[in-house]
Amino acid sequence: MSLERIEITPFAVIVGEILQERHTGNLTVIRPPLRKVLYWSQGELVLITSSAPEDSLSDFLVRRGVVAAERAAQMVTDDPTDAVARFHEAGLAELSWRQTLLREWLTAQFVPLFSLDEGTAAFTDDAAIAPEKRVFLLTTAVLVLEGIRSITNGLVLRRSLGDLKREIGPGRDARFTLDSIPLSESERRIAESLHERQTIEAFLKQFATESVTAAKVVIAMMTLGLFGIIDSTTVEAAPEVNTDDMQRDLELLAAIGSSDQRSLRAVGLSRQLGSLDHYQVLDVPRAAARAQIITASEERKKLYDPGTYPPIVRDAVQAINRRIDEATLVLKDAVRRQAYDKLMQQQSGRLPGELQKRLTQRVIAEQNFQKAKDLSVLGDYYGAIVLLRQAVEFAPDHAAAWYLLGQCQERNPKWRRDAAESYQKALSLEPNDVDALISLGDLYKIEGLASRAQSCYEDVLKINKDNPEAKSRLAELTGKKK
């Protein structure tokens, strides 16, 4: 368990560690008489319980006019973590509206914590709470931004910035990207202006007329990991040279000989692949048309046909061909190319290898999803689950992958709780996904949770009133009740 005084370690800093390290557990915040417990799963906020009655979900729903006070009282139990499940069971609104209300309720509790100027915070590693008890946010990053924007106490801002003499630089391997978080025009301009390491103090001086906004941007970017603290007390180590690789390259060059310039150029290109973008791999301009990309790809494949090279350089040539295939797959597809171009623009100024890593992860996620679909058809559900878990790790916004993961997990009765979580994650991304709603309802029915199942089927009919599957399942449940 970690224990922090908020006067020393501000709330934004505490949340930043949980987000960036993807912690799972409970964060207890105490500022007498207030006591709140924040529940986290893999770095995402999923629930908050509070000692203050006005923070309860039932009180919030009454204030919003969703339920009468008498009905709200029926939702209250001894366990405050049951509030979300009780709300879903009540079926007082369609699923998408319930999700919206729950997010607003969570936001109302979370945002004020960023302005705390004293208190105690203790984080305990623990198992994540059950999926049916969670509020499914699209991303906790949005709430973090709202919380930091809401800070008006100058002392809290100053503490959250920390030592102004510390150096900051673009973060490495951040969970989020500037393009994926909702920044205002001025916030984005400030955030994008950090290209190289400099002190926080020097960075803020560039925005003298908007110093408060700049300070909040720096705090937000450090919390989300988009800005990283650079330890200026140590000299940055030079990249380690792998002498084994160097020796193999020397032996390879000696074996090829200076007369075979074609093979030498291929080996040289294979060593540069990590720093080349897709356009450079295919040797086409950024504005190249689809036909031009396909033609260039075919020409490059012919040029680097492994059968036309001596065996000693085949591995290098095959590596080039893999990159050609990857580049072609992305650039010939309009949707993937648009996403790739946006990512390149957003990642400008960062290490090419870092950009390539993110792009590779997206490609791997899609490939895993396609392979998992094939495996699930063949009945290899465990193999599909292994692939899908990596797919949603690399592409957490892939709703179809979350849905398929739930279908595969449901095959094992011991994994039904995980399946429910996967279905709910898919629905948080695509609230009107009829298939996911029906699958979640079926899962609830198997577990004996008839009211929750009925709520799911009713939500389907609100989206598509003629859906035969929802109608038959609802009739079956209704008949059983009678």
Stockholm file with secondary structure:
# STOCKHOLM 1.0

chainA/1-482         MSLERIEITPFAVIVGEILQERHTGNLTVIRPPLRKVLYWSQGELVLITSSAPEDSLSDFLVRRGVVAAERAAQMVTDDPTDAVARFHEAGLAELSWRQTLLREWLTAQFVPLFSLDEGTAAFTDDAAIAPEKRVFLLTTAVLVLEGIRSITNGLVLRRSLGDLKREIGPGRDARFTLDSIPLSESERRIAESLHERQTIEAFLKQFATESVTAAKVVIAMMTLGLFGIIDSTTVEAAPEVNTDDMQRDLELLAAIGSSDQRSLRAVGLSRQLGSLDHYQVLDVPRAAARAQIITASEERKKLYDPGTYPPIVRDAVQAINRRIDEATLVLKDAVRRQAYDKLMQQQSGRLPGELQKRLTQRVIAEQNFQKAKDLSVLGDYYGAIVLLRQAVEFAPDHAAAWYLLGQCQERNPKWRRDAAESYQKALSLEPNDVDALISLGDLYKIEGLASRAQSCYEDVLKINKDNPEAKSRLAELTGKKK
#=GR chainA/1-482 SS CEEEETTTSCHHHHHHHHHHHTCCEEEEEEETTEEEEEEEETTEEEEEEESSGGGSHHHHHHHTTSSCHHHHHHTCCSCGGGHHHHHHHHTCSCHHHHHHHHHHHHHHHHGGGGGCCSCEEEEEECCCCCGGGCCCCSCHHHHHHHHHHTCCCHHHHHHHHCCTTSEEEECSSCSSCGGGSCCCHHHHHHHHTCCSCEEHHHHHHTTGGGHHHHHHHHHHHHHHTSEEEECTTSCCCCCCCCHHHHHHHHHHHHHHCTTCHHHHHHHHHHHHGGGCCHHHHHTCCTTCCHHHHHHHHHHHHHHTCGGGSCGGGHHHHHHHHHHHHHHHHHHTSHHHHHHHHHHHHHTTTSCHHHHHHHHHHHHHHHHHHHHHHHHHHHTCHHHHHHHHHHHHHHCTTCHHHHHHHHHHHHTSGGGHHHHHHHHHHHHHHCTTCHHHHHHHHHHHHHTTCHHHHHHHHHHHHHHCTTCHHHHHHHHHHHHHHC
#=GC SS_cons         CEEEETTTSCHHHHHHHHHHHTCCEEEEEEETTEEEEEEEETTEEEEEEESSGGGSHHHHHHHTTSSCHHHHHHTCCSCGGGHHHHHHHHTCSCHHHHHHHHHHHHHHHHGGGGGCCSCEEEEEECCCCCGGGCCCCSCHHHHHHHHHHTCCCHHHHHHHHCCTTSEEEECSSCSSCGGGSCCCHHHHHHHHTCCSCEEHHHHHHTTGGGHHHHHHHHHHHHHHTSEEEECTTSCCCCCCCCHHHHHHHHHHHHHHCTTCHHHHHHHHHHHHGGGCCHHHHHTCCTTCCHHHHHHHHHHHHHHTCGGGSCGGGHHHHHHHHHHHHHHHHHHTSHHHHHHHHHHHHHTTTSCHHHHHHHHHHHHHHHHHHHHHHHHHHHTCHHHHHHHHHHHHHHCTTCHHHHHHHHHHHHTSGGGHHHHHHHHHHHHHHCTTCHHHHHHHHHHHHHTTCHHHHHHHHHHHHHHCTTCHHHHHHHHHHHHHHC
//
